[in-house]
Amino acid sequence: ALRSAAQMVPYEVSIGPIIITAPIRVGPRNSSEIVMAQRQIWFGIPLFPVLVMSSIPRPAETNRAA
């Protein structure tokens, strides 16, 4: 159990800042306002490096290979 937990920690640490970038870009912490802010431009375009960074730990977090 300790080994499994130790393997998950690096992925959790990297996912935290990735998730926080969209609310920081919008300002408010309300999810509906984040969705409304994407009417002009989808956040995947200006935050493309964050999109790539999120695709790396996602399969490791779910223990599934792509």
PQR file of N, CA, C, O and H, with PARSE charges and radii, in Angstrom:
ATOM      1  N   ALA A   1       0.827  -1.194   0.000 -0.4000 1.5000
ATOM      2  CA  ALA A   1       0.000   0.000   0.000 -0.0000 2.0000
ATOM      3  C   ALA A   1       0.870   1.257   0.000  0.5500 1.7000
ATOM      4  O   ALA A   1       0.543   2.246  -0.657 -0.5500 1.4000
ATOM      5  N   LEU A   2       1.961   1.212   0.729 -0.4000 1.5000
ATOM      6  CA  LEU A   2       2.838   2.375   0.802 -0.0000 2.0000
ATOM      7  C   LEU A   2       3.502   2.635  -0.543  0.5500 1.7000
ATOM      8  O   LEU A   2       3.677   3.788  -0.936 -0.5500 1.4000
ATOM      9  H   LEU A   2       2.227   0.409   1.262  0.4000 1.0000
ATOM     10  N   ARG A   3       3.869   1.585  -1.243 -0.4000 1.5000
ATOM     11  CA  ARG A   3       4.493   1.741  -2.564 -0.0000 2.0000
ATOM     12  C   ARG A   3       3.501   2.335  -3.561  0.5500 1.7000
ATOM     13  O   ARG A   3       3.859   3.200  -4.360 -0.5500 1.4000
ATOM     14  H   ARG A   3       3.726   0.648  -0.924  0.4000 1.0000
ATOM     15  N   SER A   4       2.267   1.871  -3.510 -0.4000 1.5000
ATOM     16  CA  SER A   4       1.235   2.402  -4.405 -0.0000 2.0000
ATOM     17  C   SER A   4       0.979   3.881  -4.137  0.5500 1.7000
ATOM     18  O   SER A   4       0.838   4.675  -5.067 -0.5500 1.4000
ATOM     19  H   SER A   4       1.977   1.169  -2.861  0.4000 1.0000
ATOM     20  N   ALA A   5       0.922   4.235  -2.880 -0.4000 1.5000
ATOM     21  CA  ALA A   5       0.705   5.642  -2.530 -0.0000 2.0000
ATOM     22  C   ALA A   5       1.887   6.500  -2.964  0.5500 1.7000
ATOM     23  O   ALA A   5       1.706   7.626  -3.429 -0.5500 1.4000
ATOM     24  H   ALA A   5       1.037   3.590  -2.124  0.4000 1.0000
ATOM     25  N   ALA A   6       3.095   5.966  -2.811 -0.4000 1.5000
ATOM     26  CA  ALA A   6       4.286   6.719  -3.206 -0.0000 2.0000
ATOM     27  C   ALA A   6       4.339   6.924  -4.718  0.5500 1.7000
ATOM     28  O   ALA A   6       4.887   7.925  -5.181 -0.5500 1.4000
ATOM     29  H   ALA A   6       3.241   5.052  -2.433  0.4000 1.0000
ATOM     30  N   GLN A   7       3.790   6.008  -5.484 -0.4000 1.5000
ATOM     31  CA  GLN A   7       3.766   6.167  -6.931 -0.0000 2.0000
ATOM     32  C   GLN A   7       2.734   7.191  -7.378  0.5500 1.7000
ATOM     33  O   GLN A   7       2.919   7.838  -8.409 -0.5500 1.4000
ATOM     34  H   GLN A   7       3.345   5.195  -5.108  0.4000 1.0000
ATOM     35  N   MET A   8       1.661   7.350  -6.631 -0.4000 1.5000
ATOM     36  CA  MET A   8       0.615   8.298  -7.011 -0.0000 2.0000
ATOM     37  C   MET A   8       0.967   9.739  -6.674  0.5500 1.7000
ATOM     38  O   MET A   8       0.463  10.654  -7.325 -0.5500 1.4000
ATOM     39  H   MET A   8       1.511   6.824  -5.794  0.4000 1.0000
ATOM     40  N   VAL A   9       1.802   9.967  -5.693 -0.4000 1.5000
ATOM     41  CA  VAL A   9       2.107  11.321  -5.235 -0.0000 2.0000
ATOM     42  C   VAL A   9       2.658  12.210  -6.347  0.5500 1.7000
ATOM     43  O   VAL A   9       2.179  13.335  -6.488 -0.5500 1.4000
ATOM     44  H   VAL A   9       2.211   9.223  -5.164  0.4000 1.0000
ATOM     45  N   PRO A  10       3.645  11.772  -7.153 -0.5600 1.5000
ATOM     46  CA  PRO A  10       4.138  12.674  -8.202  0.2800 2.0000
ATOM     47  C   PRO A  10       3.065  13.082  -9.213  0.5500 1.7000
ATOM     48  O   PRO A  10       3.084  14.205  -9.717 -0.5500 1.4000
ATOM     49  N   TYR A  11       2.146  12.190  -9.505 -0.4000 1.5000
ATOM     50  CA  TYR A  11       1.084  12.530 -10.448 -0.0000 2.0000
ATOM     51  C   TYR A  11       0.102  13.520  -9.833  0.5500 1.7000
ATOM     52  O   TYR A  11      -0.373  14.430 -10.512 -0.5500 1.4000
ATOM     53  H   TYR A  11       2.131  11.278  -9.096  0.4000 1.0000
ATOM     54  N   GLU A  12      -0.199  13.346  -8.563 -0.4000 1.5000
ATOM     55  CA  GLU A  12      -1.101  14.278  -7.885 -0.0000 2.0000
ATOM     56  C   GLU A  12      -0.481  15.669  -7.815  0.5500 1.7000
ATOM     57  O   GLU A  12      -1.180  16.670  -7.975 -0.5500 1.4000
ATOM     58  H   GLU A  12       0.187  12.606  -8.012  0.4000 1.0000
ATOM     59  N   VAL A  13       0.800  15.734  -7.582 -0.4000 1.5000
ATOM     60  CA  VAL A  13       1.489  17.025  -7.493 -0.0000 2.0000
ATOM     61  C   VAL A  13       1.459  17.733  -8.841  0.5500 1.7000
ATOM     62  O   VAL A  13       1.307  18.954  -8.888 -0.5500 1.4000
ATOM     63  H   VAL A  13       1.367  14.921  -7.452  0.4000 1.0000
ATOM     64  N   SER A  14       1.601  16.999  -9.927 -0.4000 1.5000
ATOM     65  CA  SER A  14       1.597  17.644 -11.248 -0.0000 2.0000
ATOM     66  C   SER A  14       0.189  18.014 -11.702  0.5500 1.7000
ATOM     67  O   SER A  14       0.019  18.986 -12.439 -0.5500 1.4000
ATOM     68  H   SER A  14       1.725  16.008  -9.889  0.4000 1.0000
ATOM     69  N   ILE A  15      -0.805  17.273 -11.283 -0.4000 1.5000
ATOM     70  CA  ILE A  15      -2.181  17.573 -11.693 -0.0000 2.0000
ATOM     71  C   ILE A  15      -2.716  18.829 -10.990  0.5500 1.7000
ATOM     72  O   ILE A  15      -3.520  19.560 -11.569 -0.5500 1.4000
ATOM     73  H   ILE A  15      -0.666  16.484 -10.684  0.4000 1.0000
ATOM     74  N   GLY A  16      -2.286  19.084  -9.768 -0.4000 1.5000
ATOM     75  CA  GLY A  16      -2.761  20.247  -9.022 -0.0000 2.0000
ATOM     76  C   GLY A  16      -2.559  21.563  -9.747  0.5500 1.7000
ATOM     77  O   GLY A  16      -3.535  22.280  -9.966 -0.5500 1.4000
ATOM     78  H   GLY A  16      -1.633  18.491  -9.298  0.4000 1.0000
ATOM     79  N   PRO A  17      -1.335  21.917 -10.133 -0.5600 1.5000
ATOM     80  CA  PRO A  17      -1.130  23.179 -10.859  0.2800 2.0000
ATOM     81  C   PRO A  17      -1.819  23.211 -12.215  0.5500 1.7000
ATOM     82  O   PRO A  17      -2.215  24.278 -12.686 -0.5500 1.4000
ATOM     83  N   ILE A  18      -1.963  22.064 -12.838 -0.4000 1.5000
ATOM     84  CA  ILE A  18      -2.638  22.017 -14.138 -0.0000 2.0000
ATOM     85  C   ILE A  18      -4.107  22.397 -13.986  0.5500 1.7000
ATOM     86  O   ILE A  18      -4.641  23.157 -14.794 -0.5500 1.4000
ATOM     87  H   ILE A  18      -1.641  21.198 -12.455  0.4000 1.0000
ATOM     88  N   ILE A  19      -4.754  21.876 -12.962 -0.4000 1.5000
ATOM     89  CA  ILE A  19      -6.176  22.160 -12.737 -0.0000 2.0000
ATOM     90  C   ILE A  19      -6.383  23.616 -12.329  0.5500 1.7000
ATOM     91  O   ILE A  19      -7.418  24.199 -12.651 -0.5500 1.4000
ATOM     92  H   ILE A  19      -4.321  21.258 -12.305  0.4000 1.0000
ATOM     93  N   ILE A  20      -5.440  24.200 -11.642 -0.4000 1.5000
ATOM     94  CA  ILE A  20      -5.579  25.568 -11.134 -0.0000 2.0000
ATOM     95  C   ILE A  20      -5.419  26.620 -12.229  0.5500 1.7000
ATOM     96  O   ILE A  20      -5.869  27.751 -12.044 -0.5500 1.4000
ATOM     97  H   ILE A  20      -4.600  23.726 -11.380  0.4000 1.0000
ATOM     98  N   THR A  21      -4.794  26.293 -13.364 -0.4000 1.5000
ATOM     99  CA  THR A  21      -4.509  27.311 -14.380 -0.0000 2.0000
ATOM    100  C   THR A  21      -5.757  27.929 -15.001  0.5500 1.7000
ATOM    101  O   THR A  21      -5.764  29.131 -15.269 -0.5500 1.4000
ATOM    102  H   THR A  21      -4.429  25.374 -13.514  0.4000 1.0000
ATOM    103  N   ALA A  22      -6.801  27.162 -15.236 -0.4000 1.5000
ATOM    104  CA  ALA A  22      -8.016  27.732 -15.840 -0.0000 2.0000
ATOM    105  C   ALA A  22      -8.696  28.736 -14.915  0.5500 1.7000
ATOM    106  O   ALA A  22      -9.032  29.828 -15.373 -0.5500 1.4000
ATOM    107  H   ALA A  22      -6.796  26.186 -15.019  0.4000 1.0000
ATOM    108  N   PRO A  23      -8.917  28.422 -13.631 -0.5600 1.5000
ATOM    109  CA  PRO A  23      -9.512  29.455 -12.764  0.2800 2.0000
ATOM    110  C   PRO A  23      -8.625  30.683 -12.597  0.5500 1.7000
ATOM    111  O   PRO A  23      -9.135  31.792 -12.438 -0.5500 1.4000
ATOM    112  N   ILE A  24      -7.314  30.504 -12.629 -0.4000 1.5000
ATOM    113  CA  ILE A  24      -6.429  31.666 -12.525 -0.0000 2.0000
ATOM    114  C   ILE A  24      -6.574  32.540 -13.764  0.5500 1.7000
ATOM    115  O   ILE A  24      -6.544  33.767 -13.667 -0.5500 1.4000
ATOM    116  H   ILE A  24      -6.900  29.603 -12.758  0.4000 1.0000
ATOM    117  N   ARG A  25      -6.731  31.917 -14.921 -0.4000 1.5000
ATOM    118  CA  ARG A  25      -6.869  32.669 -16.180 -0.0000 2.0000
ATOM    119  C   ARG A  25      -8.174  33.452 -16.204  0.5500 1.7000
ATOM    120  O   ARG A  25      -8.209  34.583 -16.690 -0.5500 1.4000
ATOM    121  H   ARG A  25      -6.755  30.921 -15.000  0.4000 1.0000
ATOM    122  N   VAL A  26      -9.248  32.861 -15.682 -0.4000 1.5000
ATOM    123  CA  VAL A  26     -10.561  33.511 -15.711 -0.0000 2.0000
ATOM    124  C   VAL A  26     -10.701  34.517 -14.578  0.5500 1.7000
ATOM    125  O   VAL A  26     -11.216  35.616 -14.786 -0.5500 1.4000
ATOM    126  H   VAL A  26      -9.219  31.942 -15.287  0.4000 1.0000
ATOM    127  N   GLY A  27     -10.252  34.156 -13.396 -0.4000 1.5000
ATOM    128  CA  GLY A  27     -10.393  35.028 -12.246 -0.0000 2.0000
ATOM    129  C   GLY A  27     -11.317  34.424 -11.214  0.5500 1.7000
ATOM    130  O   GLY A  27     -10.850  34.012 -10.153 -0.5500 1.4000
ATOM    131  H   GLY A  27      -9.834  33.263 -13.228  0.4000 1.0000
ATOM    132  N   PRO A  28     -12.607  34.355 -11.479 -0.5600 1.5000
ATOM    133  CA  PRO A  28     -13.508  33.784 -10.474  0.2800 2.0000
ATOM    134  C   PRO A  28     -13.334  32.262 -10.369  0.5500 1.7000
ATOM    135  O   PRO A  28     -12.823  31.617 -11.284 -0.5500 1.4000
ATOM    136  N   ARG A  29     -13.757  31.726  -9.266 -0.4000 1.5000
ATOM    137  CA  ARG A  29     -13.609  30.291  -9.032 -0.0000 2.0000
ATOM    138  C   ARG A  29     -14.917  29.532  -9.264  0.5500 1.7000
ATOM    139  O   ARG A  29     -15.099  28.434  -8.739 -0.5500 1.4000
ATOM    140  H   ARG A  29     -14.172  32.250  -8.522  0.4000 1.0000
ATOM    141  N   ASN A  30     -15.807  30.104 -10.033 -0.4000 1.5000
ATOM    142  CA  ASN A  30     -17.091  29.490 -10.324 -0.0000 2.0000
ATOM    143  C   ASN A  30     -16.979  28.744 -11.652  0.5500 1.7000
ATOM    144  O   ASN A  30     -16.553  29.324 -12.650 -0.5500 1.4000
ATOM    145  H   ASN A  30     -15.659  30.997 -10.460  0.4000 1.0000
ATOM    146  N   SER A  31     -17.354  27.473 -11.673 -0.4000 1.5000
ATOM    147  CA  SER A  31     -17.172  26.667 -12.880 -0.0000 2.0000
ATOM    148  C   SER A  31     -18.034  27.149 -14.046  0.5500 1.7000
ATOM    149  O   SER A  31     -17.624  27.025 -15.200 -0.5500 1.4000
ATOM    150  H   SER A  31     -17.700  27.002 -10.861  0.4000 1.0000
ATOM    151  N   SER A  32     -19.211  27.691 -13.770 -0.4000 1.5000
ATOM    152  CA  SER A  32     -20.041  28.189 -14.867 -0.0000 2.0000
ATOM    153  C   SER A  32     -19.421  29.426 -15.515  0.5500 1.7000
ATOM    154  O   SER A  32     -19.572  29.625 -16.721 -0.5500 1.4000
ATOM    155  H   SER A  32     -19.543  27.792 -12.832  0.4000 1.0000
ATOM    156  N   GLU A  33     -18.737  30.249 -14.747 -0.4000 1.5000
ATOM    157  CA  GLU A  33     -18.065  31.421 -15.316 -0.0000 2.0000
ATOM    158  C   GLU A  33     -16.845  31.013 -16.136  0.5500 1.7000
ATOM    159  O   GLU A  33     -16.495  31.692 -17.101 -0.5500 1.4000
ATOM    160  H   GLU A  33     -18.615  30.088 -13.768  0.4000 1.0000
ATOM    161  N   ILE A  34     -16.202  29.922 -15.766 -0.4000 1.5000
ATOM    162  CA  ILE A  34     -15.080  29.415 -16.555 -0.0000 2.0000
ATOM    163  C   ILE A  34     -15.588  28.943 -17.910  0.5500 1.7000
ATOM    164  O   ILE A  34     -14.950  29.188 -18.934 -0.5500 1.4000
ATOM    165  H   ILE A  34     -16.487  29.370 -14.981  0.4000 1.0000
ATOM    166  N   VAL A  35     -16.731  28.267 -17.921 -0.4000 1.5000
ATOM    167  CA  VAL A  35     -17.316  27.804 -19.181 -0.0000 2.0000
ATOM    168  C   VAL A  35     -17.731  28.989 -20.041  0.5500 1.7000
ATOM    169  O   VAL A  35     -17.503  28.980 -21.251 -0.5500 1.4000
ATOM    170  H   VAL A  35     -17.249  28.068 -17.089  0.4000 1.0000
ATOM    171  N   MET A  36     -18.334  30.006 -19.441 -0.4000 1.5000
ATOM    172  CA  MET A  36     -18.754  31.190 -20.195 -0.0000 2.0000
ATOM    173  C   MET A  36     -17.546  31.955 -20.757  0.5500 1.7000
ATOM    174  O   MET A  36     -17.646  32.557 -21.826 -0.5500 1.4000
ATOM    175  H   MET A  36     -18.520  30.013 -18.458  0.4000 1.0000
ATOM    176  N   ALA A  37     -16.422  31.939 -20.058 -0.4000 1.5000
ATOM    177  CA  ALA A  37     -15.231  32.637 -20.534 -0.0000 2.0000
ATOM    178  C   ALA A  37     -14.650  31.968 -21.774  0.5500 1.7000
ATOM    179  O   ALA A  37     -13.892  32.596 -22.513 -0.5500 1.4000
ATOM    180  H   ALA A  37     -16.341  31.450 -19.190  0.4000 1.0000
ATOM    181  N   GLN A  38     -14.991  30.718 -22.008 -0.4000 1.5000
ATOM    182  CA  GLN A  38     -14.471  30.008 -23.170 -0.0000 2.0000
ATOM    183  C   GLN A  38     -15.311  30.223 -24.419  0.5500 1.7000
ATOM    184  O   GLN A  38     -15.054  29.593 -25.445 -0.5500 1.4000
ATOM    185  H   GLN A  38     -15.606  30.208 -21.407  0.4000 1.0000
ATOM    186  N   ARG A  39     -16.292  31.082 -24.358 -0.4000 1.5000
ATOM    187  CA  ARG A  39     -17.085  31.383 -25.561 -0.0000 2.0000
ATOM    188  C   ARG A  39     -16.241  32.083 -26.618  0.5500 1.7000
ATOM    189  O   ARG A  39     -16.417  31.839 -27.812 -0.5500 1.4000
ATOM    190  H   ARG A  39     -16.501  31.594 -23.525  0.4000 1.0000
ATOM    191  N   GLN A  40     -15.337  32.941 -26.196 -0.4000 1.5000
ATOM    192  CA  GLN A  40     -14.498  33.673 -27.150 -0.0000 2.0000
ATOM    193  C   GLN A  40     -13.414  32.773 -27.729  0.5500 1.7000
ATOM    194  O   GLN A  40     -13.236  32.722 -28.946 -0.5500 1.4000
ATOM    195  H   GLN A  40     -15.194  33.138 -25.227  0.4000 1.0000
ATOM    196  N   ILE A  41     -12.694  32.067 -26.874 -0.4000 1.5000
ATOM    197  CA  ILE A  41     -11.633  31.181 -27.341 -0.0000 2.0000
ATOM    198  C   ILE A  41     -11.511  30.019 -26.350  0.5500 1.7000
ATOM    199  O   ILE A  41     -11.517  30.213 -25.135 -0.5500 1.4000
ATOM    200  H   ILE A  41     -12.839  32.108 -25.886  0.4000 1.0000
ATOM    201  N   TRP A  42     -11.403  28.819 -26.897 -0.4000 1.5000
ATOM    202  CA  TRP A  42     -11.267  27.633 -26.071 -0.0000 2.0000
ATOM    203  C   TRP A  42      -9.915  27.682 -25.377  0.5500 1.7000
ATOM    204  O   TRP A  42      -8.914  28.006 -26.016 -0.5500 1.4000
ATOM    205  H   TRP A  42     -11.398  28.661 -27.884  0.4000 1.0000
ATOM    206  N   PHE A  43      -9.858  27.370 -24.087 -0.4000 1.5000
ATOM    207  CA  PHE A  43      -8.622  27.485 -23.320 -0.0000 2.0000
ATOM    208  C   PHE A  43      -7.548  26.504 -23.765  0.5500 1.7000
ATOM    209  O   PHE A  43      -6.390  26.658 -23.376 -0.5500 1.4000
ATOM    210  H   PHE A  43     -10.672  27.107 -23.568  0.4000 1.0000
ATOM    211  N   GLY A  44      -7.890  25.507 -24.560 -0.4000 1.5000
ATOM    212  CA  GLY A  44      -6.895  24.564 -25.062 -0.0000 2.0000
ATOM    213  C   GLY A  44      -5.905  25.208 -26.008  0.5500 1.7000
ATOM    214  O   GLY A  44      -4.801  24.698 -26.197 -0.5500 1.4000
ATOM    215  H   GLY A  44      -8.831  25.381 -24.876  0.4000 1.0000
ATOM    216  N   ILE A  45      -6.291  26.334 -26.607 -0.4000 1.5000
ATOM    217  CA  ILE A  45      -5.390  27.007 -27.556 -0.0000 2.0000
ATOM    218  C   ILE A  45      -4.355  27.869 -26.820  0.5500 1.7000
ATOM    219  O   ILE A  45      -3.161  27.657 -27.027 -0.5500 1.4000
ATOM    220  H   ILE A  45      -7.188  26.749 -26.453  0.4000 1.0000
ATOM    221  N   PRO A  46      -4.749  28.828 -25.974 -0.5600 1.5000
ATOM    222  CA  PRO A  46      -3.705  29.616 -25.301  0.2800 2.0000
ATOM    223  C   PRO A  46      -2.975  28.840 -24.212  0.5500 1.7000
ATOM    224  O   PRO A  46      -1.838  29.167 -23.872 -0.5500 1.4000
ATOM    225  N   LEU A  47      -3.617  27.822 -23.669 -0.4000 1.5000
ATOM    226  CA  LEU A  47      -2.991  27.012 -22.621 -0.0000 2.0000
ATOM    227  C   LEU A  47      -2.552  25.654 -23.172  0.5500 1.7000
ATOM    228  O   LEU A  47      -2.649  24.642 -22.478 -0.5500 1.4000
ATOM    229  H   LEU A  47      -4.541  27.557 -23.945  0.4000 1.0000
ATOM    230  N   PHE A  48      -2.069  25.632 -24.415 -0.4000 1.5000
ATOM    231  CA  PHE A  48      -1.674  24.377 -25.054 -0.0000 2.0000
ATOM    232  C   PHE A  48      -0.587  23.624 -24.279  0.5500 1.7000
ATOM    233  O   PHE A  48      -0.674  22.401 -24.172 -0.5500 1.4000
ATOM    234  H   PHE A  48      -1.990  26.455 -24.978  0.4000 1.0000
ATOM    235  N   PRO A  49       0.432  24.300 -23.733 -0.5600 1.5000
ATOM    236  CA  PRO A  49       1.415  23.545 -22.933  0.2800 2.0000
ATOM    237  C   PRO A  49       0.785  22.846 -21.736  0.5500 1.7000
ATOM    238  O   PRO A  49       1.197  21.745 -21.371 -0.5500 1.4000
ATOM    239  N   VAL A  50      -0.206  23.476 -21.127 -0.4000 1.5000
ATOM    240  CA  VAL A  50      -0.889  22.861 -19.996 -0.0000 2.0000
ATOM    241  C   VAL A  50      -1.717  21.670 -20.477  0.5500 1.7000
ATOM    242  O   VAL A  50      -1.821  20.666 -19.772 -0.5500 1.4000
ATOM    243  H   VAL A  50      -0.540  24.370 -21.423  0.4000 1.0000
ATOM    244  N   LEU A  51      -2.301  21.769 -21.659 -0.4000 1.5000
ATOM    245  CA  LEU A  51      -3.058  20.662 -22.232 -0.0000 2.0000
ATOM    246  C   LEU A  51      -2.156  19.455 -22.466  0.5500 1.7000
ATOM    247  O   LEU A  51      -2.543  18.320 -22.185 -0.5500 1.4000
ATOM    248  H   LEU A  51      -2.217  22.585 -22.232  0.4000 1.0000
ATOM    249  N   VAL A  52      -0.956  19.702 -22.978 -0.4000 1.5000
ATOM    250  CA  VAL A  52       0.007  18.617 -23.192 -0.0000 2.0000
ATOM    251  C   VAL A  52       0.458  18.041 -21.851  0.5500 1.7000
ATOM    252  O   VAL A  52       0.572  16.825 -21.698 -0.5500 1.4000
ATOM    253  H   VAL A  52      -0.642  20.623 -23.206  0.4000 1.0000
ATOM    254  N   MET A  53       0.712  18.917 -20.886 -0.4000 1.5000
ATOM    255  CA  MET A  53       1.138  18.444 -19.566 -0.0000 2.0000
ATOM    256  C   MET A  53       0.060  17.619 -18.885  0.5500 1.7000
ATOM    257  O   MET A  53       0.378  16.712 -18.116 -0.5500 1.4000
ATOM    258  H   MET A  53       0.620  19.905 -21.010  0.4000 1.0000
ATOM    259  N   SER A  54      -1.209  17.912 -19.150 -0.4000 1.5000
ATOM    260  CA  SER A  54      -2.280  17.135 -18.523 -0.0000 2.0000
ATOM    261  C   SER A  54      -2.472  15.785 -19.176  0.5500 1.7000
ATOM    262  O   SER A  54      -2.998  14.862 -18.555 -0.5500 1.4000
ATOM    263  H   SER A  54      -1.467  18.649 -19.775  0.4000 1.0000
ATOM    264  N   SER A  55      -2.046  15.657 -20.436 -0.4000 1.5000
ATOM    265  CA  SER A  55      -2.212  14.369 -21.106 -0.0000 2.0000
ATOM    266  C   SER A  55      -1.172  13.348 -20.653  0.5500 1.7000
ATOM    267  O   SER A  55      -1.353  12.155 -20.894 -0.5500 1.4000
ATOM    268  H   SER A  55      -1.618  16.406 -20.941  0.4000 1.0000
ATOM    269  N   ILE A  56      -0.105  13.772 -20.015 -0.4000 1.5000
ATOM    270  CA  ILE A  56       0.925  12.843 -19.545 -0.0000 2.0000
ATOM    271  C   ILE A  56       0.506  12.136 -18.254  0.5500 1.7000
ATOM    272  O   ILE A  56       0.549  10.906 -18.223 -0.5500 1.4000
ATOM    273  H   ILE A  56       0.042  14.742 -19.820  0.4000 1.0000
ATOM    274  N   PRO A  57       0.103  12.833 -17.189 -0.5600 1.5000
ATOM    275  CA  PRO A  57      -0.234  12.104 -15.958  0.2800 2.0000
ATOM    276  C   PRO A  57      -1.619  11.455 -15.970  0.5500 1.7000
ATOM    277  O   PRO A  57      -1.910  10.617 -15.116 -0.5500 1.4000
ATOM    278  N   ARG A  58      -2.474  11.826 -16.920 -0.4000 1.5000
ATOM    279  CA  ARG A  58      -3.825  11.260 -16.925 -0.0000 2.0000
ATOM    280  C   ARG A  58      -3.837   9.740 -17.065  0.5500 1.7000
ATOM    281  O   ARG A  58      -4.504   9.088 -16.261 -0.5500 1.4000
ATOM    282  H   ARG A  58      -2.237  12.506 -17.614  0.4000 1.0000
ATOM    283  N   PRO A  59      -3.143   9.129 -18.032 -0.5600 1.5000
ATOM    284  CA  PRO A  59      -3.163   7.661 -18.093  0.2800 2.0000
ATOM    285  C   PRO A  59      -2.464   7.015 -16.899  0.5500 1.7000
ATOM    286  O   PRO A  59      -2.845   5.922 -16.482 -0.5500 1.4000
ATOM    287  N   ALA A  60      -1.463   7.665 -16.352 -0.4000 1.5000
ATOM    288  CA  ALA A  60      -0.783   7.108 -15.197 -0.0000 2.0000
ATOM    289  C   ALA A  60      -1.690   7.147 -13.970  0.5500 1.7000
ATOM    290  O   ALA A  60      -1.648   6.244 -13.135 -0.5500 1.4000
ATOM    291  H   ALA A  60      -1.153   8.553 -16.690  0.4000 1.0000
ATOM    292  N   GLU A  61      -2.497   8.177 -13.861 -0.4000 1.5000
ATOM    293  CA  GLU A  61      -3.401   8.289 -12.714 -0.0000 2.0000
ATOM    294  C   GLU A  61      -4.494   7.224 -12.767  0.5500 1.7000
ATOM    295  O   GLU A  61      -4.900   6.692 -11.734 -0.5500 1.4000
ATOM    296  H   GLU A  61      -2.532   8.911 -14.539  0.4000 1.0000
ATOM    297  N   THR A  62      -4.961   6.922 -13.957 -0.4000 1.5000
ATOM    298  CA  THR A  62      -6.023   5.916 -14.087 -0.0000 2.0000
ATOM    299  C   THR A  62      -5.480   4.504 -14.285  0.5500 1.7000
ATOM    300  O   THR A  62      -6.249   3.550 -14.400 -0.5500 1.4000
ATOM    301  H   THR A  62      -4.631   7.354 -14.796  0.4000 1.0000
ATOM    302  N   ASN A  63      -4.154   4.373 -14.325 -0.4000 1.5000
ATOM    303  CA  ASN A  63      -3.488   3.081 -14.515 -0.0000 2.0000
ATOM    304  C   ASN A  63      -3.877   2.410 -15.829  0.5500 1.7000
ATOM    305  O   ASN A  63      -4.006   1.187 -15.886 -0.5500 1.4000
ATOM    306  H   ASN A  63      -3.530   5.148 -14.232  0.4000 1.0000
ATOM    307  N   ARG A  64      -4.062   3.195 -16.873 -0.4000 1.5000
ATOM    308  CA  ARG A  64      -4.406   2.663 -18.184 -0.0000 2.0000
ATOM    309  C   ARG A  64      -3.476   3.260 -19.218  0.5500 1.7000
ATOM    310  O   ARG A  64      -3.223   4.465 -19.216 -0.5500 1.4000
ATOM    311  H   ARG A  64      -3.957   4.189 -16.826  0.4000 1.0000
ATOM    312  N   ALA A  65      -2.978   2.438 -20.082 -0.4000 1.5000
ATOM    313  CA  ALA A  65      -2.161   2.931 -21.187 -0.0000 2.0000
ATOM    314  C   ALA A  65      -3.056   3.415 -22.315  0.5500 1.7000
ATOM    315  O   ALA A  65      -4.148   2.879 -22.506 -0.5500 1.4000
ATOM    316  H   ALA A  65      -3.183   1.459 -20.084  0.4000 1.0000
ATOM    317  N   ALA A  66      -2.626   4.390 -23.045 -0.4000 1.5000
ATOM    318  CA  ALA A  66      -3.446   4.958 -24.121 -0.0000 2.0000
ATOM    319  C   ALA A  66      -3.502   4.081 -25.326  0.5500 1.7000
ATOM    320  O   ALA A  66      -4.153   4.427 -26.312 -0.5500 1.4000
ATOM    321  H   ALA A  66      -1.739   4.825 -22.889  0.4000 1.0000
TER
END
